[in-house]
Structure formats: structure tokens, C-alpha cells
Amino acid sequence: MFKTDNSQSFFSTGDFNPHEHKGNYGGGNYNGKYHLQRKLKKQQIQMIALGGTLGVGLFLGSGKAFSIGGPLGCFLGFLISGSIVLATMLSFAEMSTLIPTTSSISGLASRFVEDAFGFALGWCYWLSFAIAMPGEVCAATIMLSYYQDLNIPSASTAGFVSLFLFAILFVNLFDVRIYGNIEYCVSLFKVLITIALIISMIIINVKENYGFRYWNKKDSTDVATYGPFRPTFDLNDIGTGALNGIGGGLGNLLGVVSSILISSYAYTGSEIGFVASMECRNPRKALPSVTKRVFGRVVFFYLLSIFLVGLNIYAGDPRLLRYYSPDAKRGPISIKFLEHLNTNCTPFSQIGSYTNGNQSPWIIALQSSGLCTFSSVLNAVFVVFGVSAGSSHLYVSSRTLYSMATQRKAFAVFTRCTRAGVPYVSVLFSGAFGLLSYLSVNNTSLDVFQDFANISSATAMLMWAGMCLSFLRFYYGLKLRPDIIARDDPSYPYRSPFQPFLAIYGLVGSLLIVILMGFVVFLKGFWDTKTFFTSYGALMLFAICYVGYKFFRSSRIHRLDQLDLDSGRREMDRIIWDEDKYYISSFKEIIKRALGWLA
């Protein structure tokens, strides 16, 4: 076995994969156990990565950014956060393309930084998606409250939560080829709906002659304050003008910073393609293609969507989510302001209600234009979006747990797979965290969703920072190994641009988001213990895991000149991608072969 500088086995450094060392990329059998199988195609990886991020973070959570930052502040927040995501994805893609292993992100962090770092990063990453899954289900129940006949929240909420959890778990227990096909179709549906929304926002803007009305301070009324930013950074604003907070340039800056923090949740899952590459055919070809599409997604789906819907809604609309609601109360809305709104689709009694489902900026834009039926149908589609994103989150958390177990950083039982290569124990264990969704049965569903979003965002930012740090050590370590390959060599699989500055930008940006995640609790009069722990709990968990691993198991930072740049890369160099013959055949394929043999 390969030995690292600290004399630990290759198995414990986070890069061991039984079927990689066996030379059988079809999964096969290793010591009587089944393992993940490389069955996903490039197109499926692309759609899984795309569909995993098009969820309630963009279509529901963005309302918080509008309400605190204004249309321009929200757009700048998504732009800056998106640039950090792009820098991270491009950097990590280069490393994963040259050395594609099934040890996932935590394994590469262990290899290029140290075992304790990979251990802490892996468990934080797992927690991010284990918590994000019930968060998406909670958001789906919030969207269901749009329909008054369902009487949500009530006892019926538990039935919908159970239905959503069963669907998510059921899909994730399928053969990964079937799962990939399902995700492909659902993600394609998401893409088409998003394009339709973009077109509809353009039509509404022209039809209603909005232009940049909501961006122009001169168009303000006695009940509404317009402008590219909110008048002040007012955490107590419930839709009455945001006039009592921090004003001037500082207030605008705080609004943009808050929008960056909010948008980080919407981008959570952008790296799903790297996790799915554990089961991908020819990852050296698929990963660069998936990564490049992140750029298109950031520019087109996120930024264009946010910009257009920001033209068609008033950022101070009381129907939008509020940024900070520690007491779970929205407060009363003035009758004068209600009369200012087009409420043909929404009863006055529901506007400003903490459990109101009419809180998506896109739903509000449609309602304000009188498109009640369209908004009702779209809300149902957003419910599907949330459940689908929850399915993607369970996929990532289960594969992360599996890879941690193969590195001996989790119990060995989590490596158990079916003959088709599905890590069913990891799926069931990670799926059990979906039971947290039942917290949305009472009137605190929105509060629960925002807590889950904070936890997931903070842990995701730690993971992105770890990805950038791992790349930087890989980058400088590769320079010390001229015997392997140079980055400017024509045969180098994929070279990300502007390095190492791009990775440094991603690292610094991610760390700043982690540090600022709960900054509002330090403002005078806004301390909230729960918000503090949901914002910084991930950082505490990382520190505990890191220090604990170093205490109980020997670990030290690897020297750059002794980084393992060979394992996984050499095996991939020798592979001819004819692995289909190793796969466990489906029932249909067995019947076809049997009929062919009989003929």
C-alpha cells in the first residue's frame, strides 16, 4: 500500500476506492461487497448539477434579498456570490479532472491538505445537504399554504411532508442509471419553466409599462419607497417603507452583504456535478463540460432571472419574505398600503401573514399583474422544484457519507451497496434527517426553513473555502513535480483560467461569507441565540471535528513536495471506457440477452 508522509495507509488518506485499485470500474465485487458503479453519462451529470440548484433558494428565498437590499442590492448580491461559486467550481474542476477519484471532495482535501482537514470538511459537507433536504421540504409546505383549501399549516401538513419524503427516498433507492434519467427529465422541466418565467417577466414589464419604475426614487408614493436600494437597512421593516434603519452608503453596503449571504443558499449544490462524477463514465471528459455550464447557469438563470423579476416587483412589498424574524411575527400592515396593492389574487387577510404562501417574487409579480391562474399553477410547479432539489440533496449527502466510510472516516456499514451499486445504508441514514421536516407541521414552518437555510449556507461556504485551499496546494504541489505533466502541456486534461488568483478569490470570498453569516445578531437590539448558532454552528462543528481528529488520530499537514499526485491519475490514464460490460444488467437487458441466446 502507498504510504503518506505521516505513515498512514493510502486507505486512510481519503483516496482509497476498492474498485479503482481492483481495476474494475464497473463496480463488480470486492471482498464480497458491492460498490458504486460508473453508469452516469455526461448529459445526466449536467442535468443533475443544474437541477440540484434550481430550487426554492432562487424562487422563494430571494425574496429576503429583495426586501432587505432592494432590486439592485439583490442583483449585486447574487452577482458577487455567483462569482465566488464560479471561481471555486473552475478551480476544483481542474484538480478533479486530472485526478478523478470516488473519494469525493473530502478525500481530495485529505490528500492535498491533511486528514483532519478532510475529515472536518467531509462531515460539514454531509451536514449541509442532510439539513438542506428537510429545508427544501419545509419550503415546499410553505408554498402549499398558497392554497387556502388545503388549510396549511394543520394536521394535513404531516401528510404532505410524508408524501414528499417518501418520493425523495424512493427515487434515491433506484439504480443510479434510473435515478439519472429521472433527474434528467425533471431538471429539463425546471430549465424550460425557468426560461418561460424569464420570458413572462419581460412580457409583464412591457405590458404593465413598468420599465425601471421600482428602481426610480422619484416614482415613490406616500405608501411606497422605491429605488435601487432600500431607503435604509431596516431589519424591523414589515413592508411599511424601511425608513427607520441604517441609512446612507453604509446601509446600502449592509443590504448588499445581506443579499450575498442569502444568495449563497441559492447556489448551494453547484458542486453536485463533482459528487456525481463518482458514478460518472469518463469523468475527465464530463467534468470540464459540467463546470463550464455553471458559468451559463450563473449568468442566464440566476442573474437574468433576478434582474427581470426585480423590475416587476416592489422590494418593500409586505408579501415578500423578511430577512430577520426571530420572533416569528410579521406584524400588522396598514390598510392604506393594502389599498395600494393589486390584491385581486390574495385576500387582505393573508397579506403579511407569517405562513402566507404568496411570498415568491415571481408569484407576486404575476399576482400584481392580475395573472391569478398563472400564479396558482406556477406555485404548484415551485412545490415540485423544492421536492426535486430535496432529492438531489439526499443524493449528495448519501454519496458523501459513502465516500467518508471508504476513507474510514465513518462507520464501515455505510459502504454497503446493492448489486446495482446503490449505497442504500447511506441513503436511509441521510434520509432519516428528513424527519426534521415535520417541524413544519405547526405555524413555524417559515422559521424552520430559514434556520435550515442558515445552517446549509454556512456549511456550504466552509466546503467551498476548503475546495479552493485544496486546489491551491495542488497547484503549487504540481509545480514541484515536473515528471508528471505541466499545466501548459497540450495533453493536460483541463486548465482553469487566471490561476492561482481565481482560487485565492474563491477562498477569501467564501471565508468572508462564513464570518459574516450571522452579523445581524451583533447589531444593537438584534441579538438572537438561535440565529447565532444556526449561523456559526457549522464553524464550531468544523473546529470540533478538526481538533478532535488531530487529538485522537495522528494527522499533520502534508508537505507540498510529498503530495500524492499519482494515485487515481495513473489508473485513469490506463482506462478504456468499455465498462458497460461490467455492469449488473437490468431485468429488461437480461430478457433481451436470454431471447438472443435462445434464438
C-alpha positions as semicolon CSV with decimal commas, in nm:
position;residue;x (nm);y (nm);z (nm)
1;M;0,000;0,000;0,000
2;F;0,102;0,357;-0,067
3;K;0,227;0,532;0,247
4;T;0,192;0,903;0,314
5;D;0,442;1,122;0,492
6;N;0,274;1,054;0,827
7;S;0,295;0,679;0,767
8;Q;-0,081;0,633;0,738
9;S;-0,213;0,395;0,478
10;F;-0,346;0,514;0,147
11;F;-0,682;0,387;0,265
12;S;-0,694;0,641;0,546
13;T;-0,584;0,943;0,345
14;G;-0,917;0,973;0,175
15;D;-0,827;0,843;-0,172
16;F;-0,898;0,473;-0,146
17;N;-1,157;0,321;-0,373
18;P;-1,176;-0,057;-0,385
19;H;-1,281;-0,087;-0,747
20;E;-1,021;0,168;-0,855
21;H;-0,745;-0,044;-0,708
22;K;-0,910;-0,358;-0,840
23;G;-0,910;-0,207;-1,187
24;N;-1,280;-0,279;-1,227
25;Y;-1,471;0,040;-1,293
26;G;-1,791;-0,146;-1,348
27;G;-1,841;-0,193;-0,979
28;G;-1,802;-0,567;-0,959
29;N;-1,736;-0,735;-0,628
30;Y;-1,457;-0,658;-0,384
31;N;-1,412;-0,876;-0,077
32;G;-1,775;-0,981;-0,102
33;K;-1,908;-0,624;-0,117
34;Y;-2,062;-0,417;-0,394
35;H;-1,958;-0,060;-0,466
36;L;-2,060;0,246;-0,664
37;Q;-2,069;0,192;-1,038
38;R;-1,979;0,443;-1,309
39;K;-2,308;0,447;-1,500
40;L;-2,397;0,816;-1,536
41;K;-2,348;0,985;-1,871
42;K;-2,222;1,339;-1,922
43;Q;-2,568;1,472;-2,006
44;Q;-2,710;1,323;-1,687
45;I;-2,432;1,474;-1,476
46;Q;-2,501;1,815;-1,629
47;M;-2,871;1,796;-1,555
48;I;-2,819;1,663;-1,201
49;A;-2,585;1,954;-1,129
50;L;-2,828;2,203;-1,284
51;G;-3,145;2,066;-1,129
52;G;-2,993;2,044;-0,782
53;T;-2,960;2,421;-0,756
54;L;-3,282;2,536;-0,924
55;G;-3,492;2,523;-0,611
56;V;-3,658;2,738;-0,351
57;G;-3,334;2,923;-0,278
58;L;-3,379;3,112;-0,603
59;F;-3,756;3,119;-0,635
60;L;-3,856;3,173;-0,270
61;G;-3,553;3,271;-0,062
62;S;-3,453;3,550;-0,300
63;G;-3,750;3,748;-0,166
64;K;-3,548;3,809;0,151
65;A;-3,271;3,967;-0,055
66;F;-3,516;4,196;-0,232
67;S;-3,682;4,306;0,092
68;I;-3,352;4,399;0,261
69;G;-3,131;4,504;-0,031
70;G;-3,366;4,638;-0,296
71;P;-3,360;4,529;-0,663
72;L;-3,003;4,643;-0,733
73;G;-2,873;4,529;-0,395
74;C;-3,025;4,185;-0,453
75;F;-2,876;4,165;-0,803
76;L;-2,530;4,265;-0,678
77;G;-2,555;4,007;-0,401
78;F;-2,631;3,727;-0,647
79;L;-2,359;3,855;-0,882
80;I;-2,085;3,858;-0,617
81;S;-2,189;3,528;-0,464
82;G;-2,211;3,375;-0,812
83;S;-1,858;3,491;-0,895
84;I;-1,729;3,317;-0,582
85;V;-1,909;2,998;-0,684
86;L;-1,768;3,018;-1,035
87;A;-1,412;3,070;-0,906
88;T;-1,448;2,768;-0,679
89;M;-1,602;2,541;-0,941
90;L;-1,343;2,621;-1,209
91;S;-1,057;2,565;-0,965
92;F;-1,184;2,236;-0,830
93;A;-1,274;2,110;-1,177
94;E;-0,909;2,122;-1,282
95;M;-0,798;1,915;-0,986
96;S;-1,083;1,666;-1,015
97;T;-1,029;1,624;-1,389
98;L;-0,662;1,533;-1,355
99;I;-0,722;1,307;-1,054
100;P;-1,082;1,180;-1,065
101;T;-1,144;0,954;-0,767
102;T;-1,452;0,830;-0,583
103;S;-1,334;0,973;-0,253
104;S;-1,525;1,292;-0,329
105;I;-1,437;1,640;-0,205
106;S;-1,335;1,528;0,143
107;G;-1,091;1,273;0,001
108;L;-0,910;1,526;-0,215
109;A;-0,896;1,767;0,080
110;S;-0,736;1,491;0,288
111;R;-0,486;1,421;0,014
112;F;-0,378;1,778;-0,057
113;V;-0,411;1,938;0,289
114;E;-0,432;1,681;0,569
115;D;-0,654;1,403;0,701
116;A;-0,804;1,611;0,983
117;F;-0,899;1,883;0,736
118;G;-1,065;1,633;0,503
119;F;-1,246;1,470;0,795
120;A;-1,388;1,800;0,921
121;L;-1,472;1,923;0,572
122;G;-1,643;1,597;0,480
123;W;-1,871;1,590;0,782
124;C;-1,962;1,958;0,741
125;Y;-2,038;1,893;0,374
126;W;-2,255;1,596;0,463
127;L;-2,439;1,803;0,724
128;S;-2,501;2,081;0,472
129;F;-2,701;1,854;0,243
130;A;-2,852;1,639;0,517
131;I;-3,006;1,959;0,657
132;A;-3,082;2,115;0,317
133;M;-3,308;1,824;0,223
134;P;-3,568;1,880;0,501
135;G;-3,525;2,253;0,438
136;E;-3,649;2,206;0,083
137;V;-3,944;2,001;0,211
138;C;-4,031;2,275;0,461
139;A;-4,017;2,529;0,180
140;A;-4,248;2,312;-0,028
141;T;-4,505;2,315;0,253
142;I;-4,474;2,695;0,271
143;M;-4,556;2,710;-0,099
144;L;-4,853;2,478;-0,041
145;S;-5,000;2,728;0,206
146;Y;-5,080;2,936;-0,104
147;Y;-5,386;2,716;-0,149
148;Q;-5,631;2,808;0,127
149;D;-5,842;2,495;0,074
150;L;-5,551;2,280;0,195
151;N;-5,567;2,452;0,534
152;I;-5,191;2,460;0,584
153;P;-5,042;2,463;0,841
154;S;-5,261;2,200;1,005
155;A;-5,266;1,827;1,065
156;S;-5,276;1,776;0,687
157;T;-4,924;1,922;0,665
158;A;-4,784;1,598;0,806
159;G;-4,943;1,406;0,521
160;F;-4,779;1,624;0,257
161;V;-4,443;1,607;0,435
162;S;-4,470;1,227;0,443
163;L;-4,555;1,217;0,073
164;F;-4,259;1,439;-0,020
165;L;-4,015;1,240;0,195
166;F;-4,134;0,908;0,053
167;A;-4,091;1,035;-0,304
168;I;-3,739;1,163;-0,231
169;L;-3,631;0,841;-0,060
170;F;-3,793;0,615;-0,319
171;V;-3,617;0,783;-0,612
172;N;-3,278;0,771;-0,441
173;L;-3,302;0,395;-0,391
174;F;-3,324;0,335;-0,767
175;D;-3,031;0,214;-0,976
176;V;-2,823;0,526;-1,046
177;R;-2,895;0,494;-1,419
178;I;-3,269;0,517;-1,347
179;Y;-3,208;0,796;-1,097
180;G;-3,001;0,979;-1,359
181;N;-3,281;0,951;-1,615
182;I;-3,540;1,078;-1,367
183;E;-3,323;1,373;-1,268
184;Y;-3,252;1,445;-1,633
185;C;-3,623;1,474;-1,713
186;V;-3,710;1,675;-1,402
187;S;-3,414;1,910;-1,449
188;L;-3,505;1,963;-1,814
189;F;-3,855;2,055;-1,697
190;K;-3,703;2,302;-1,449
191;V;-3,493;2,461;-1,720
192;L;-3,791;2,503;-1,952
193;I;-4,003;2,655;-1,674
194;T;-3,723;2,896;-1,582
195;I;-3,690;3,007;-1,944
196;A;-4,068;3,055;-1,958
197;L;-4,051;3,267;-1,642
198;I;-3,779;3,485;-1,790
199;I;-3,990;3,545;-2,100
200;S;-4,301;3,611;-1,892
201;M;-4,118;3,872;-1,681
202;I;-4,020;4,056;-2,000
203;I;-4,378;4,046;-2,125
204;I;-4,516;4,170;-1,792
205;N;-4,269;4,457;-1,780
206;V;-4,372;4,572;-2,128
207;K;-4,745;4,508;-2,078
208;E;-4,766;4,692;-1,745
209;N;-4,524;4,963;-1,864
210;Y;-4,312;4,915;-1,551
211;G;-3,974;4,990;-1,707
212;F;-3,746;5,087;-1,417
213;R;-4,027;5,244;-1,213
214;Y;-3,944;5,048;-0,898
215;W;-3,578;5,150;-0,931
216;N;-3,654;5,523;-0,952
217;K;-3,678;5,709;-0,621
218;K;-3,877;5,987;-0,792
219;D;-4,166;5,745;-0,850
220;S;-4,208;5,682;-0,476
221;T;-4,552;5,734;-0,326
222;D;-4,674;5,822;0,020
223;V;-4,701;5,449;0,099
224;A;-4,412;5,301;-0,103
225;T;-4,044;5,391;-0,118
226;Y;-3,880;5,294;-0,446
227;G;-3,516;5,297;-0,552
228;P;-3,231;5,060;-0,649
229;F;-3,161;5,007;-0,276
230;R;-3,395;5,019;0,020
231;P;-3,405;5,364;0,187
232;T;-3,237;5,225;0,499
233;F;-3,107;4,893;0,626
234;D;-3,414;4,831;0,840
235;L;-3,435;4,483;0,995
236;N;-3,770;4,570;1,154
237;D;-3,936;4,661;0,825
238;I;-4,256;4,465;0,761
239;G;-4,348;4,642;0,439
240;T;-4,405;4,993;0,564
241;G;-4,117;5,172;0,389
242;A;-3,792;5,069;0,561
243;L;-3,735;5,419;0,693
244;N;-3,606;5,353;1,045
245;G;-3,279;5,167;0,991
246;I;-2,919;5,247;0,895
247;G;-2,915;5,489;0,605
248;G;-2,665;5,620;0,352
249;G;-2,380;5,426;0,195
250;L;-2,338;5,201;0,500
251;G;-2,700;5,095;0,480
252;N;-2,664;5,015;0,109
253;L;-2,348;4,815;0,179
254;L;-2,517;4,615;0,455
255;G;-2,805;4,545;0,218
256;V;-2,567;4,406;-0,045
257;V;-2,379;4,199;0,215
258;S;-2,708;4,054;0,338
259;S;-2,806;3,970;-0,021
260;I;-2,473;3,788;-0,067
261;L;-2,542;3,578;0,242
262;I;-2,895;3,497;0,126
263;S;-2,791;3,409;-0,229
264;S;-2,526;3,167;-0,102
265;Y;-2,809;2,929;-0,013
266;A;-2,950;2,955;-0,364
267;Y;-2,611;2,849;-0,506
268;T;-2,574;2,556;-0,266
269;G;-2,542;2,243;-0,476
270;S;-2,348;2,396;-0,765
271;E;-2,077;2,140;-0,696
272;I;-2,314;1,843;-0,721
273;G;-2,152;1,751;-1,053
274;F;-1,826;1,673;-0,871
275;V;-2,004;1,439;-0,631
276;A;-2,195;1,274;-0,915
277;S;-1,867;1,221;-1,100
278;M;-1,803;0,937;-0,854
279;E;-2,053;0,743;-1,066
280;C;-1,975;0,908;-1,399
281;R;-1,840;0,746;-1,711
282;N;-1,520;0,910;-1,829
283;P;-1,510;1,191;-1,570
284;R;-1,214;1,356;-1,746
285;K;-1,444;1,437;-2,033
286;A;-1,757;1,510;-1,832
287;L;-1,626;1,735;-1,552
288;P;-1,495;2,026;-1,765
289;S;-1,818;2,032;-1,961
290;V;-2,029;2,034;-1,643
291;T;-1,817;2,311;-1,492
292;K;-1,842;2,535;-1,796
293;R;-2,218;2,512;-1,774
294;V;-2,202;2,656;-1,425
295;F;-2,099;2,983;-1,588
296;G;-2,401;2,975;-1,817
297;R;-2,628;2,893;-1,526
298;V;-2,492;3,178;-1,314
299;V;-2,527;3,435;-1,592
300;F;-2,851;3,321;-1,750
301;F;-3,074;3,150;-1,496
302;Y;-2,973;3,334;-1,181
303;L;-2,864;3,684;-1,274
304;L;-3,107;3,739;-1,561
305;S;-3,396;3,597;-1,357
306;I;-3,317;3,814;-1,055
307;F;-3,274;4,125;-1,270
308;L;-3,601;4,081;-1,459
309;V;-3,821;3,994;-1,164
310;G;-3,665;4,290;-0,979
311;L;-3,812;4,518;-1,246
312;N;-4,163;4,391;-1,182
313;I;-4,199;4,391;-0,803
314;Y;-4,176;4,649;-0,528
315;A;-3,889;4,545;-0,299
316;G;-4,082;4,668;0,006
317;D;-4,388;4,455;-0,072
318;P;-4,515;4,305;0,256
319;R;-4,578;3,974;0,082
320;L;-4,204;3,911;0,045
321;L;-4,002;3,712;0,297
322;R;-3,838;3,921;0,567
323;Y;-3,465;3,893;0,630
324;Y;-3,480;3,878;1,006
325;S;-3,779;3,747;1,203
326;P;-3,652;3,596;1,531
327;D;-3,991;3,626;1,699
328;A;-4,177;3,465;1,408
329;K;-4,410;3,763;1,374
330;R;-4,468;3,971;1,066
331;G;-4,670;4,244;1,235
332;P;-4,971;4,443;1,107
333;I;-4,978;4,601;0,761
334;S;-5,151;4,935;0,717
335;I;-5,483;4,942;0,533
336;K;-5,357;5,234;0,326
337;F;-5,073;5,022;0,192
338;L;-5,304;4,728;0,122
339;E;-5,517;4,952;-0,093
340;H;-5,207;5,047;-0,289
341;L;-5,150;4,684;-0,392
342;N;-5,319;4,484;-0,663
343;T;-5,464;4,214;-0,440
344;N;-5,706;4,051;-0,681
345;C;-5,534;3,718;-0,622
346;T;-5,467;3,750;-0,248
347;P;-5,718;3,815;0,030
348;F;-5,626;4,109;0,255
349;S;-5,626;3,870;0,550
350;Q;-5,333;3,673;0,403
351;I;-5,105;3,965;0,318
352;G;-4,838;3,996;0,584
353;S;-4,929;3,660;0,739
354;Y;-4,621;3,473;0,855
355;T;-4,744;3,150;0,695
356;N;-4,866;3,304;0,371
357;G;-4,755;3,108;0,064
358;N;-4,761;3,411;-0,167
359;Q;-4,402;3,508;-0,088
360;S;-4,211;3,420;-0,402
361;P;-4,109;3,730;-0,603
362;W;-4,225;3,556;-0,921
363;I;-4,567;3,475;-0,772
364;I;-4,602;3,835;-0,652
365;A;-4,509;3,972;-0,996
366;L;-4,778;3,758;-1,157
367;Q;-5,037;3,846;-0,895
368;S;-4,966;4,217;-0,926
369;S;-5,041;4,186;-1,298
370;G;-5,369;4,008;-1,230
371;L;-5,248;3,670;-1,358
372;C;-5,407;3,474;-1,075
373;T;-5,446;3,140;-1,253
374;F;-5,091;3,153;-1,385
375;S;-4,956;3,229;-1,038
376;S;-5,154;2,941;-0,889
377;V;-5,016;2,692;-1,141
378;L;-4,663;2,827;-1,103
379;N;-4,680;2,790;-0,727
380;A;-4,757;2,419;-0,773
381;V;-4,457;2,393;-1,004
382;F;-4,238;2,552;-0,735
383;V;-4,351;2,279;-0,495
384;V;-4,217;2,023;-0,743
385;F;-3,896;2,225;-0,767
386;G;-3,850;2,203;-0,393
387;V;-3,909;1,828;-0,376
388;S;-3,676;1,770;-0,670
389;A;-3,399;1,978;-0,508
390;G;-3,452;1,777;-0,190
391;S;-3,393;1,459;-0,390
392;S;-3,065;1,598;-0,522
393;H;-2,958;1,694;-0,171
394;L;-3,022;1,341;-0,046
395;Y;-2,817;1,204;-0,335
396;V;-2,521;1,424;-0,239
397;S;-2,541;1,357;0,135
398;S;-2,562;0,979;0,083
399;R;-2,267;0,971;-0,160
400;T;-2,065;1,192;0,071
401;L;-2,133;0,959;0,362
402;Y;-2,039;0,659;0,148
403;S;-1,709;0,817;0,045
404;M;-1,634;0,908;0,408
405;A;-1,688;0,546;0,504
406;T;-1,450;0,422;0,233
407;Q;-1,188;0,652;0,387
408;R;-1,252;0,507;0,735
409;K;-1,387;0,842;0,848
410;A;-1,734;0,696;0,905
411;F;-1,868;0,356;1,006
412;A;-1,797;0,080;0,754
413;V;-2,167;-0,009;0,738
414;F;-2,223;0,299;0,522
415;T;-2,024;0,139;0,239
416;R;-2,287;-0,130;0,188
417;C;-2,442;-0,119;-0,158
418;T;-2,695;-0,317;-0,355
419;R;-2,589;-0,524;-0,655
420;A;-2,679;-0,223;-0,869
421;G;-2,432;-0,007;-0,676
422;V;-2,677;0,195;-0,465
423;P;-2,535;0,279;-0,116
424;Y;-2,868;0,201;0,047
425;V;-2,749;0,228;0,410
426;S;-2,611;0,577;0,346
427;V;-2,932;0,674;0,165
428;L;-3,153;0,554;0,450
429;F;-2,941;0,714;0,722
430;S;-2,916;1,050;0,545
431;G;-3,282;1,030;0,453
432;A;-3,371;0,990;0,821
433;F;-3,282;1,356;0,869
434;G;-3,584;1,432;0,655
435;L;-3,789;1,368;0,970
436;L;-3,687;1,719;1,073
437;S;-3,934;1,835;0,809
438;Y;-4,216;1,753;1,049
439;L;-4,117;2,066;1,241
440;S;-4,314;2,248;0,971
441;V;-4,640;2,090;1,087
442;N;-4,705;2,383;1,322
443;N;-4,704;2,755;1,248
444;T;-4,323;2,790;1,248
445;S;-4,262;2,634;0,904
446;L;-4,107;2,953;0,765
447;D;-3,893;2,995;1,075
448;V;-3,772;2,634;1,043
449;F;-3,691;2,683;0,675
450;Q;-3,482;2,990;0,746
451;D;-3,291;2,808;1,022
452;F;-3,214;2,518;0,787
453;A;-3,109;2,764;0,516
454;N;-2,864;2,935;0,753
455;I;-2,706;2,604;0,856
456;S;-2,682;2,478;0,500
457;S;-2,536;2,804;0,368
458;A;-2,267;2,826;0,636
459;T;-2,152;2,468;0,587
460;A;-2,153;2,508;0,208
461;M;-1,930;2,815;0,235
462;L;-1,683;2,620;0,450
463;M;-1,678;2,350;0,186
464;W;-1,614;2,599;-0,095
465;A;-1,327;2,751;0,103
466;G;-1,185;2,402;0,154
467;M;-1,211;2,327;-0,218
468;C;-1,014;2,642;-0,304
469;L;-0,748;2,572;-0,041
470;S;-0,712;2,214;-0,169
471;F;-0,664;2,343;-0,524
472;L;-0,401;2,596;-0,419
473;R;-0,193;2,323;-0,257
474;F;-0,247;2,101;-0,561
475;Y;-0,142;2,390;-0,787
476;Y;0,186;2,454;-0,608
477;G;0,250;2,086;-0,548
478;L;0,217;2,013;-0,920
479;K;0,486;2,271;-0,993
480;L;0,725;2,062;-0,786
481;R;0,652;1,751;-0,996
482;P;0,778;1,823;-1,349
483;D;0,791;1,446;-1,409
484;I;0,409;1,430;-1,422
485;I;0,279;1,697;-1,656
486;A;0,288;2,077;-1,679
487;R;-0,030;2,286;-1,679
488;D;0,064;2,434;-2,017
489;D;0,112;2,091;-2,174
490;P;-0,137;2,032;-2,461
491;S;-0,229;1,694;-2,312
492;Y;-0,322;1,846;-1,974
493;P;-0,690;1,747;-1,931
494;Y;-0,831;2,083;-1,819
495;R;-0,668;2,412;-1,717
496;S;-0,880;2,666;-1,530
497;P;-0,810;3,033;-1,613
498;F;-0,645;3,306;-1,404
499;Q;-0,481;3,074;-1,155
500;P;-0,388;3,089;-0,873
501;F;-0,569;3,424;-0,836
502;L;-0,909;3,272;-0,912
503;A;-0,873;3,017;-0,631
504;I;-0,749;3,284;-0,390
505;Y;-1,055;3,496;-0,471
506;G;-1,284;3,197;-0,409
507;L;-1,109;3,116;-0,080
508;V;-1,119;3,471;0,058
509;G;-1,477;3,529;-0,061
510;S;-1,606;3,205;0,094
511;L;-1,435;3,273;0,427
512;L;-1,578;3,625;0,441
513;I;-1,929;3,486;0,389
514;V;-1,871;3,235;0,672
515;I;-1,753;3,511;0,906
516;L;-2,040;3,747;0,817
517;M;-2,314;3,483;0,807
518;G;-2,475;3,595;1,135
519;F;-2,352;3,953;1,157
520;V;-2,702;4,091;1,223
521;V;-2,710;3,941;1,573
522;F;-2,426;4,174;1,670
523;L;-2,626;4,484;1,582
524;K;-2,776;4,665;1,878
525;G;-3,109;4,519;1,979
526;F;-3,097;4,220;1,743
527;W;-2,922;3,951;1,942
528;D;-3,086;3,611;1,897
529;T;-2,920;3,299;2,035
530;K;-3,083;3,062;1,788
531;T;-2,976;3,272;1,489
532;F;-2,621;3,287;1,626
533;F;-2,592;2,910;1,650
534;T;-2,759;2,840;1,314
535;S;-2,520;3,089;1,153
536;Y;-2,197;2,983;1,325
537;G;-2,276;2,629;1,433
538;A;-2,111;2,491;1,119
539;L;-1,788;2,674;1,200
540;M;-1,799;2,530;1,552
541;L;-1,859;2,180;1,415
542;F;-1,567;2,214;1,176
543;A;-1,336;2,322;1,460
544;I;-1,452;2,037;1,685
545;C;-1,407;1,775;1,409
546;Y;-1,067;1,912;1,310
547;V;-0,925;1,933;1,661
548;G;-1,087;1,605;1,766
549;Y;-0,940;1,415;1,472
550;K;-0,593;1,552;1,537
551;F;-0,624;1,458;1,904
552;F;-0,748;1,101;1,860
553;R;-0,564;1,017;1,536
554;S;-0,227;1,133;1,413
555;S;-0,257;1,392;1,137
556;R;-0,038;1,668;1,004
557;I;-0,035;1,892;0,700
558;H;0,131;1,719;0,404
559;R;0,447;1,867;0,258
560;L;0,399;2,010;-0,090
561;D;0,683;1,804;-0,234
562;Q;0,527;1,483;-0,097
563;L;0,169;1,528;-0,215
564;D;0,024;1,219;-0,379
565;L;-0,037;1,324;-0,739
566;D;-0,025;0,974;-0,882
567;S;-0,297;0,756;-0,728
568;G;-0,615;0,780;-0,928
569;R;-0,444;0,970;-1,210
570;R;-0,239;0,671;-1,327
571;E;-0,537;0,438;-1,309
572;M;-0,746;0,681;-1,512
573;D;-0,472;0,708;-1,774
574;R;-0,495;0,334;-1,839
575;I;-0,873;0,305;-1,864
576;I;-1,055;0,231;-2,187
577;W;-1,418;0,327;-2,133
578;D;-1,586;-0,001;-2,224
579;E;-1,715;-0,050;-1,873
580;D;-2,074;-0,129;-1,973
581;K;-1,986;-0,496;-1,989
582;Y;-1,912;-0,498;-1,615
583;Y;-2,244;-0,358;-1,502
584;I;-2,520;-0,554;-1,339
585;S;-2,779;-0,582;-1,613
586;S;-3,133;-0,461;-1,569
587;F;-3,422;-0,706;-1,597
588;K;-3,503;-0,580;-1,947
589;E;-3,143;-0,633;-2,060
590;I;-3,138;-0,984;-1,912
591;I;-3,456;-1,074;-2,104
592;K;-3,306;-0,937;-2,427
593;R;-2,987;-1,140;-2,378
594;A;-3,186;-1,451;-2,293
595;L;-3,401;-1,416;-2,606
596;G;-3,090;-1,355;-2,813
597;W;-2,924;-1,666;-2,672
598;L;-3,235;-1,877;-2,738
599;A;-3,250;-1,751;-3,095
